[in-house]
Amino acid sequence: MVLLGGHGAGKTLVALALTRHGWRVLAGDVTLLDCSGPGDPLALGGTSAFLIRRASVRRWFPEFGLESSGPPKVDVSDRPDLAVLSPSGDVRIAAALVVDVDGGPFESNAAVEQVDRHTAANVWLRASGHLLERVLDAGHGDGVALREVEDVTAYRRRISLVRGLAERLPLYTAFGTPERIAACAAGLVADHQLTRGVGDRR
């Protein structure tokens, strides 16, 4: 499952909720997908840091034991249960989920909807250009934006891949608590495995 969402939407909180149910994190803030071949897209890897926001995690997961003082963001990839696990083989992606954590820690609501292909293509286009909006640090404050490096040919290639993702990978939106969204994500993956005839994950 690929988790998508804007800054502070709750992607990390949902990932933490999923780890409590035996899931593993395959990539941090950036995930590299291979959608060039037939079948489900594959996760090839991504960034290894797993950054959490101290205040949000203290609110939603007090049992995590984070102290109130310290930097606002903490890399927890050194913890064995949260270490980012680089894919050692083909890891097929069943679906993607745009998350929006809302409500209080004890609410039980959650709503999931599948989006149409046109909307999905737009979501993937924004997500695929995430790093392009970064400015490279040249050491003197005059770094160029990565957007300047993408020429027309590269952009058209990215559009083609985005359209392929929108066609082949179901995209859903979900809002609610991290735990409820995580439960929905697990259910979506289980349903996908059943429809594709994939065995259980034991």
CYANA upper distance limits for C-alpha pairs under 8 A (distance plus 0.5 A):
  1 MET  CA     93 ILE  CA      6.15
  1 MET  CA     94 ALA  CA      6.43
  1 MET  CA     95 ALA  CA      5.84
  1 MET  CA     96 ALA  CA      5.93
  1 MET  CA     97 LEU  CA      7.69
  1 MET  CA    185 ALA  CA      7.81
  1 MET  CA    189 VAL  CA      7.69
  2 VAL  CA     93 ILE  CA      7.71
  2 VAL  CA     95 ALA  CA      7.15
  2 VAL  CA     96 ALA  CA      5.05
  2 VAL  CA     97 LEU  CA      6.72
  3 LEU  CA     11 LYS  CA      6.48
  3 LEU  CA     96 ALA  CA      6.41
  3 LEU  CA     97 LEU  CA      5.53
  3 LEU  CA     98 VAL  CA      6.48
  3 LEU  CA     99 VAL  CA      7.31
  4 LEU  CA     11 LYS  CA      7.12
  4 LEU  CA     96 ALA  CA      7.65
  4 LEU  CA     97 LEU  CA      6.39
  4 LEU  CA     98 VAL  CA      4.99
  4 LEU  CA     99 VAL  CA      6.74
  4 LEU  CA    127 ALA  CA      8.10
  5 GLY  CA      9 ALA  CA      6.02
  5 GLY  CA     10 GLY  CA      7.99
  5 GLY  CA     11 LYS  CA      7.03
  5 GLY  CA     98 VAL  CA      5.68
  5 GLY  CA     99 VAL  CA      6.10
  5 GLY  CA    100 ASP  CA      7.54
  9 ALA  CA     99 VAL  CA      6.87
  9 ALA  CA    100 ASP  CA      5.47
  9 ALA  CA    101 VAL  CA      6.51
 10 GLY  CA     14 VAL  CA      6.76
 10 GLY  CA     99 VAL  CA      7.01
 10 GLY  CA    100 ASP  CA      6.52
 10 GLY  CA    101 VAL  CA      5.69
 10 GLY  CA    178 PRO  CA      7.88
 11 LYS  CA     15 ALA  CA      6.71
 11 LYS  CA     99 VAL  CA      6.78
 11 LYS  CA    100 ASP  CA      8.36
 12 THR  CA     16 LEU  CA      6.62
 12 THR  CA     51 LEU  CA      8.29
 12 THR  CA     52 ILE  CA      6.99
 13 LEU  CA     17 ALA  CA      6.80
 13 LEU  CA     52 ILE  CA      8.48
 13 LEU  CA     56 SER  CA      8.38
 13 LEU  CA     57 VAL  CA      7.55
 13 LEU  CA     60 TRP  CA      8.28
 13 LEU  CA    178 PRO  CA      6.22
 14 VAL  CA     18 LEU  CA      6.71
 14 VAL  CA     99 VAL  CA      8.45
 14 VAL  CA    178 PRO  CA      5.07
 14 VAL  CA    179 GLU  CA      7.23
 14 VAL  CA    181 ILE  CA      7.12
 14 VAL  CA    182 ALA  CA      6.14
 15 ALA  CA     19 THR  CA      6.80
 15 ALA  CA     25 VAL  CA      7.73
 15 ALA  CA    182 ALA  CA      7.96
 16 LEU  CA     20 ARG  CA      7.12
 17 ALA  CA     21 HIS  CA      7.62
 17 ALA  CA    178 PRO  CA      6.57
 17 ALA  CA    179 GLU  CA      5.92
 17 ALA  CA    182 ALA  CA      6.51
 18 LEU  CA     22 GLY  CA      7.33
 18 LEU  CA     23 TRP  CA      5.95
 18 LEU  CA     24 ARG  CA      8.26
 18 LEU  CA    179 GLU  CA      8.16
 18 LEU  CA    182 ALA  CA      5.99
 18 LEU  CA    183 ALA  CA      8.31
 19 THR  CA     23 TRP  CA      5.03
 19 THR  CA     24 ARG  CA      6.30
 19 THR  CA     25 VAL  CA      8.03
 19 THR  CA     81 ASP  CA      8.09
 19 THR  CA     82 LEU  CA      7.81
 24 ARG  CA     81 ASP  CA      8.47
 24 ARG  CA     82 LEU  CA      7.70
 24 ARG  CA     84 VAL  CA      7.75
 24 ARG  CA     85 LEU  CA      7.27
 25 VAL  CA     82 LEU  CA      7.46
 25 VAL  CA     83 ALA  CA      7.65
 25 VAL  CA     84 VAL  CA      5.59
 25 VAL  CA     85 LEU  CA      6.52
 26 LEU  CA     43 ALA  CA      8.48
 26 LEU  CA     45 GLY  CA      6.83
 26 LEU  CA     46 GLY  CA      7.85
 26 LEU  CA     84 VAL  CA      5.87
 26 LEU  CA     85 LEU  CA      5.40
 26 LEU  CA     86 SER  CA      6.06
 26 LEU  CA     87 PRO  CA      6.98
 27 ALA  CA     31 THR  CA      6.07
 27 ALA  CA     45 GLY  CA      6.29
 27 ALA  CA     46 GLY  CA      5.17
 27 ALA  CA     47 THR  CA      5.88
 27 ALA  CA     48 SER  CA      6.43
 27 ALA  CA     49 ALA  CA      8.39
 27 ALA  CA     50 PHE  CA      8.38
 27 ALA  CA     84 VAL  CA      6.49
 27 ALA  CA     85 LEU  CA      7.81
 27 ALA  CA     86 SER  CA      7.68
 28 GLY  CA     46 GLY  CA      6.97
 28 GLY  CA     47 THR  CA      5.49
 28 GLY  CA     48 SER  CA      6.14
 28 GLY  CA     49 ALA  CA      6.13
 28 GLY  CA     50 PHE  CA      5.67
 28 GLY  CA     51 LEU  CA      8.07
 28 GLY  CA     84 VAL  CA      7.63
 29 ASP  CA     46 GLY  CA      8.18
 29 ASP  CA     47 THR  CA      6.67
 29 ASP  CA     49 ALA  CA      8.09
 29 ASP  CA     50 PHE  CA      7.90
 30 VAL  CA     46 GLY  CA      5.85
 30 VAL  CA     47 THR  CA      5.99
 31 THR  CA     43 ALA  CA      7.69
 31 THR  CA     44 LEU  CA      8.19
 31 THR  CA     45 GLY  CA      6.43
 31 THR  CA     46 GLY  CA      4.82
 31 THR  CA     47 THR  CA      7.30
 32 LEU  CA     43 ALA  CA      6.59
 32 LEU  CA     44 LEU  CA      6.04
 32 LEU  CA     45 GLY  CA      5.95
 32 LEU  CA     46 GLY  CA      5.85
 33 LEU  CA     41 PRO  CA      7.04
 33 LEU  CA     42 LEU  CA      6.06
 33 LEU  CA     43 ALA  CA      5.24
 33 LEU  CA     44 LEU  CA      6.28
 33 LEU  CA     45 GLY  CA      8.09
 34 ASP  CA     41 PRO  CA      6.07
 34 ASP  CA     42 LEU  CA      5.56
 34 ASP  CA     43 ALA  CA      6.96
 34 ASP  CA     44 LEU  CA      7.27
 35 CYS  CA     40 ASP  CA      7.96
 35 CYS  CA     41 PRO  CA      5.06
 35 CYS  CA     42 LEU  CA      7.10
 35 CYS  CA    161 LEU  CA      7.27
 35 CYS  CA    164 GLY  CA      7.61
 35 CYS  CA    165 LEU  CA      7.17
 36 SER  CA     41 PRO  CA      8.19
 36 SER  CA    161 LEU  CA      7.86
 37 GLY  CA     41 PRO  CA      8.04
 39 GLY  CA    168 ARG  CA      8.19
 40 ASP  CA     92 ARG  CA      6.28
 40 ASP  CA     93 ILE  CA      6.56
 40 ASP  CA     94 ALA  CA      7.36
 40 ASP  CA    168 ARG  CA      7.39
 40 ASP  CA    169 LEU  CA      7.52
 41 PRO  CA     92 ARG  CA      6.39
 41 PRO  CA     93 ILE  CA      6.13
 41 PRO  CA    165 LEU  CA      8.12
 41 PRO  CA    168 ARG  CA      8.39
 41 PRO  CA    169 LEU  CA      7.90
 42 LEU  CA     90 ASP  CA      6.71
 42 LEU  CA     91 VAL  CA      5.87
 42 LEU  CA     92 ARG  CA      5.08
 42 LEU  CA     93 ILE  CA      6.25
 43 ALA  CA     87 PRO  CA      7.83
 43 ALA  CA     90 ASP  CA      7.64
 43 ALA  CA     91 VAL  CA      5.91
 43 ALA  CA     92 ARG  CA      6.91
 43 ALA  CA     93 ILE  CA      7.14
 44 LEU  CA     87 PRO  CA      6.80
 44 LEU  CA     90 ASP  CA      7.93
 44 LEU  CA     91 VAL  CA      7.87
 45 GLY  CA     86 SER  CA      6.23
 45 GLY  CA     87 PRO  CA      6.50
 46 GLY  CA     86 SER  CA      8.31
 48 SER  CA     77 SER  CA      7.91
 48 SER  CA     84 VAL  CA      6.14
 48 SER  CA     86 SER  CA      8.43
 49 ALA  CA     75 ASP  CA      6.71
 49 ALA  CA     76 VAL  CA      8.15
 49 ALA  CA     77 SER  CA      6.37
 49 ALA  CA     84 VAL  CA      7.70
 50 PHE  CA     75 ASP  CA      5.83
 50 PHE  CA     76 VAL  CA      6.23
 50 PHE  CA     77 SER  CA      5.67
 50 PHE  CA     82 LEU  CA      8.26
 50 PHE  CA     83 ALA  CA      8.02
 50 PHE  CA     84 VAL  CA      7.44
 51 LEU  CA     73 LYS  CA      6.71
 51 LEU  CA     74 VAL  CA      5.87
 51 LEU  CA     75 ASP  CA      4.84
 51 LEU  CA     76 VAL  CA      6.84
 51 LEU  CA     77 SER  CA      8.21
 52 ILE  CA     57 VAL  CA      7.53
 52 ILE  CA     73 LYS  CA      6.04
 52 ILE  CA     74 VAL  CA      5.85
 52 ILE  CA     75 ASP  CA      6.88
 52 ILE  CA     76 VAL  CA      7.71
 53 ARG  CA     57 VAL  CA      6.65
 53 ARG  CA     72 PRO  CA      6.27
 53 ARG  CA     73 LYS  CA      5.11
 53 ARG  CA     74 VAL  CA      6.97
 54 ARG  CA     58 ARG  CA      6.58
 54 ARG  CA     66 LEU  CA      7.47
 54 ARG  CA     68 SER  CA      8.02
 54 ARG  CA     71 PRO  CA      8.07
 54 ARG  CA     72 PRO  CA      5.80
 54 ARG  CA     73 LYS  CA      6.26
 54 ARG  CA     74 VAL  CA      7.17
 55 ALA  CA     59 ARG  CA      6.76
 55 ALA  CA     68 SER  CA      8.10
 55 ALA  CA     72 PRO  CA      7.55
 56 SER  CA     60 TRP  CA      6.73
 57 VAL  CA     61 PHE  CA      5.69
 57 VAL  CA     62 PRO  CA      7.44
 57 VAL  CA     64 PHE  CA      8.02
 57 VAL  CA     66 LEU  CA      8.24
 58 ARG  CA     62 PRO  CA      5.30
 58 ARG  CA     64 PHE  CA      7.80
 58 ARG  CA     65 GLY  CA      8.09
 58 ARG  CA     66 LEU  CA      6.82
 58 ARG  CA     68 SER  CA      8.26
 59 ARG  CA    105 PRO  CA      8.15
 60 TRP  CA    105 PRO  CA      6.23
 60 TRP  CA    178 PRO  CA      8.44
 62 PRO  CA     66 LEU  CA      7.88
 76 VAL  CA     82 LEU  CA      7.09
 76 VAL  CA     83 ALA  CA      7.73
 77 SER  CA     82 LEU  CA      6.07
 77 SER  CA     83 ALA  CA      4.70
 77 SER  CA     84 VAL  CA      6.59
 78 ASP  CA     82 LEU  CA      7.81
 78 ASP  CA     83 ALA  CA      6.30
 79 ARG  CA     83 ALA  CA      6.18
 87 PRO  CA     91 VAL  CA      7.18
 93 ILE  CA    169 LEU  CA      8.35
 94 ALA  CA    169 LEU  CA      7.49
 94 ALA  CA    170 PRO  CA      8.11
 94 ALA  CA    189 VAL  CA      6.24
 94 ALA  CA    192 HIS  CA      6.66
 94 ALA  CA    193 GLN  CA      8.10
 95 ALA  CA    169 LEU  CA      6.04
 95 ALA  CA    170 PRO  CA      5.51
 95 ALA  CA    171 LEU  CA      6.50
 95 ALA  CA    172 TYR  CA      8.26
 95 ALA  CA    188 LEU  CA      7.94
 95 ALA  CA    189 VAL  CA      7.39
 95 ALA  CA    192 HIS  CA      8.48
 96 ALA  CA    169 LEU  CA      7.57
 96 ALA  CA    170 PRO  CA      6.84
 96 ALA  CA    171 LEU  CA      5.34
 96 ALA  CA    172 TYR  CA      6.80
 97 LEU  CA    171 LEU  CA      6.29
 97 LEU  CA    172 TYR  CA      5.31
 97 LEU  CA    173 THR  CA      6.04
 97 LEU  CA    174 ALA  CA      7.36
 97 LEU  CA    185 ALA  CA      7.90
 98 VAL  CA    171 LEU  CA      8.01
 98 VAL  CA    172 TYR  CA      6.62
 98 VAL  CA    173 THR  CA      5.10
 98 VAL  CA    174 ALA  CA      6.72
 99 VAL  CA    173 THR  CA      6.50
 99 VAL  CA    174 ALA  CA      5.57
 99 VAL  CA    175 PHE  CA      6.41
 99 VAL  CA    181 ILE  CA      8.04
100 ASP  CA    173 THR  CA      8.42
100 ASP  CA    174 ALA  CA      6.72
100 ASP  CA    175 PHE  CA      5.10
100 ASP  CA    176 GLY  CA      7.31
101 VAL  CA    175 PHE  CA      5.99
101 VAL  CA    176 GLY  CA      5.71
101 VAL  CA    177 THR  CA      5.95
101 VAL  CA    178 PRO  CA      6.62
102 ASP  CA    175 PHE  CA      6.75
102 ASP  CA    176 GLY  CA      5.45
102 ASP  CA    177 THR  CA      6.40
103 GLY  CA    107 GLU  CA      7.07
103 GLY  CA    176 GLY  CA      6.82
103 GLY  CA    177 THR  CA      6.92
104 GLY  CA    177 THR  CA      7.45
105 PRO  CA    177 THR  CA      6.90
107 GLU  CA    176 GLY  CA      8.41
107 GLU  CA    177 THR  CA      7.33
108 SER  CA    176 GLY  CA      8.11
108 SER  CA    177 THR  CA      7.64
108 SER  CA    180 ARG  CA      7.15
109 ASN  CA    176 GLY  CA      6.14
109 ASN  CA    177 THR  CA      7.65
109 ASN  CA    180 ARG  CA      7.51
110 ALA  CA    174 ALA  CA      7.37
110 ALA  CA    175 PHE  CA      6.14
110 ALA  CA    176 GLY  CA      4.89
110 ALA  CA    177 THR  CA      7.38
110 ALA  CA    180 ARG  CA      6.26
110 ALA  CA    181 ILE  CA      6.81
110 ALA  CA    184 CYS  CA      8.49
111 ALA  CA    173 THR  CA      8.49
111 ALA  CA    174 ALA  CA      5.92
111 ALA  CA    175 PHE  CA      6.12
111 ALA  CA    176 GLY  CA      7.24
112 VAL  CA    172 TYR  CA      7.01
112 VAL  CA    173 THR  CA      6.03
112 VAL  CA    174 ALA  CA      4.91
112 VAL  CA    175 PHE  CA      7.49
112 VAL  CA    184 CYS  CA      7.88
113 GLU  CA    172 TYR  CA      5.87
113 GLU  CA    173 THR  CA      5.85
113 GLU  CA    174 ALA  CA      7.16
114 GLN  CA    170 PRO  CA      7.70
114 GLN  CA    171 LEU  CA      6.34
114 GLN  CA    172 TYR  CA      4.67
114 GLN  CA    173 THR  CA      6.87
115 VAL  CA    119 THR  CA      6.80
115 VAL  CA    120 ALA  CA      6.77
115 VAL  CA    170 PRO  CA      8.50
115 VAL  CA    171 LEU  CA      6.46
115 VAL  CA    172 TYR  CA      6.20
115 VAL  CA    173 THR  CA      7.64
116 ASP  CA    120 ALA  CA      6.61
117 ARG  CA    121 ALA  CA      6.52
117 ARG  CA    166 ALA  CA      5.85
117 ARG  CA    167 GLU  CA      6.88
118 HIS  CA    122 ASN  CA      7.04
118 HIS  CA    166 ALA  CA      8.02
119 THR  CA    123 VAL  CA      6.78
120 ALA  CA    124 TRP  CA      6.65
120 ALA  CA    166 ALA  CA      5.82
120 ALA  CA    171 LEU  CA      6.76
121 ALA  CA    125 LEU  CA      6.55
121 ALA  CA    162 VAL  CA      6.36
121 ALA  CA    163 ARG  CA      6.14
121 ALA  CA    165 LEU  CA      7.93
121 ALA  CA    166 ALA  CA      5.60
122 ASN  CA    126 ARG  CA      6.83
123 VAL  CA    127 ALA  CA      6.73
124 TRP  CA    128 SER  CA      6.36
124 TRP  CA    162 VAL  CA      6.32
124 TRP  CA    165 LEU  CA      8.10
124 TRP  CA    166 ALA  CA      7.93
125 LEU  CA    129 GLY  CA      6.81
125 LEU  CA    158 ARG  CA      8.43
125 LEU  CA    159 ILE  CA      7.56
125 LEU  CA    162 VAL  CA      6.53
126 ARG  CA    130 HIS  CA      6.92
128 SER  CA    158 ARG  CA      8.29
128 SER  CA    162 VAL  CA      8.36
129 GLY  CA    133 GLU  CA      7.44
130 HIS  CA    134 ARG  CA      8.25
131 LEU  CA    146 LEU  CA      7.75
132 LEU  CA    145 ALA  CA      7.40
132 LEU  CA    146 LEU  CA      5.18
132 LEU  CA    147 ARG  CA      5.17
133 GLU  CA    145 ALA  CA      6.83
133 GLU  CA    146 LEU  CA      6.83
133 GLU  CA    147 ARG  CA      6.50
134 ARG  CA    145 ALA  CA      6.15
134 ARG  CA    146 LEU  CA      6.56
134 ARG  CA    147 ARG  CA      8.31
135 VAL  CA    143 GLY  CA      6.49
135 VAL  CA    144 VAL  CA      6.06
135 VAL  CA    145 ALA  CA      4.61
135 VAL  CA    146 LEU  CA      6.81
136 LEU  CA    143 GLY  CA      5.34
136 LEU  CA    144 VAL  CA      6.06
136 LEU  CA    145 ALA  CA      6.43
136 LEU  CA    146 LEU  CA      7.44
137 ASP  CA    141 GLY  CA      7.02
137 ASP  CA    142 ASP  CA      7.86
137 ASP  CA    143 GLY  CA      5.54
137 ASP  CA    144 VAL  CA      8.32
138 ALA  CA    142 ASP  CA      6.63
138 ALA  CA    143 GLY  CA      5.13
138 ALA  CA    144 VAL  CA      8.40
139 GLY  CA    143 GLY  CA      8.10
144 VAL  CA    148 GLU  CA      7.55
145 ALA  CA    149 VAL  CA      8.17
146 LEU  CA    150 GLU  CA      7.65
150 GLU  CA    154 ALA  CA      6.26
150 GLU  CA    155 TYR  CA      6.82
151 ASP  CA    155 TYR  CA      6.70
152 VAL  CA    156 ARG  CA      6.64
153 THR  CA    157 ARG  CA      6.75
154 ALA  CA    158 ARG  CA      6.70
155 TYR  CA    159 ILE  CA      6.71
156 ARG  CA    160 SER  CA      6.71
157 ARG  CA    161 LEU  CA      6.86
158 ARG  CA    162 VAL  CA      6.58
159 ILE  CA    163 ARG  CA      6.67
160 SER  CA    164 GLY  CA      6.79
161 LEU  CA    165 LEU  CA      6.75
162 VAL  CA    166 ALA  CA      6.77
163 ARG  CA    167 GLU  CA      6.73
164 GLY  CA    168 ARG  CA      6.67
165 LEU  CA    169 LEU  CA      5.89
166 ALA  CA    170 PRO  CA      7.65
166 ALA  CA    171 LEU  CA      8.06
174 ALA  CA    181 ILE  CA      6.84
175 PHE  CA    181 ILE  CA      7.19
176 GLY  CA    180 ARG  CA      6.82
176 GLY  CA    181 ILE  CA      6.65
177 THR  CA    181 ILE  CA      6.61
178 PRO  CA    182 ALA  CA      6.50
179 GLU  CA    183 ALA  CA      6.73
180 ARG  CA    184 CYS  CA      6.81
181 ILE  CA    185 ALA  CA      6.68
182 ALA  CA    186 ALA  CA      6.72
183 ALA  CA    187 GLY  CA      6.76
184 CYS  CA    188 LEU  CA      6.69
185 ALA  CA    189 VAL  CA      6.84
186 ALA  CA    190 ALA  CA      6.68
187 GLY  CA    191 ASP  CA      6.61
188 LEU  CA    192 HIS  CA      6.68
189 VAL  CA    193 GLN  CA      6.71
190 ALA  CA    194 LEU  CA      6.82
191 ASP  CA    195 THR  CA      6.76
192 HIS  CA    196 ARG  CA      6.61
193 GLN  CA    197 GLY  CA      6.38
193 GLN  CA    198 VAL  CA      5.23
193 GLN  CA    199 GLY  CA      7.48
193 GLN  CA    200 ASP  CA      8.28
194 LEU  CA    198 VAL  CA      6.50
194 LEU  CA    199 GLY  CA      8.13
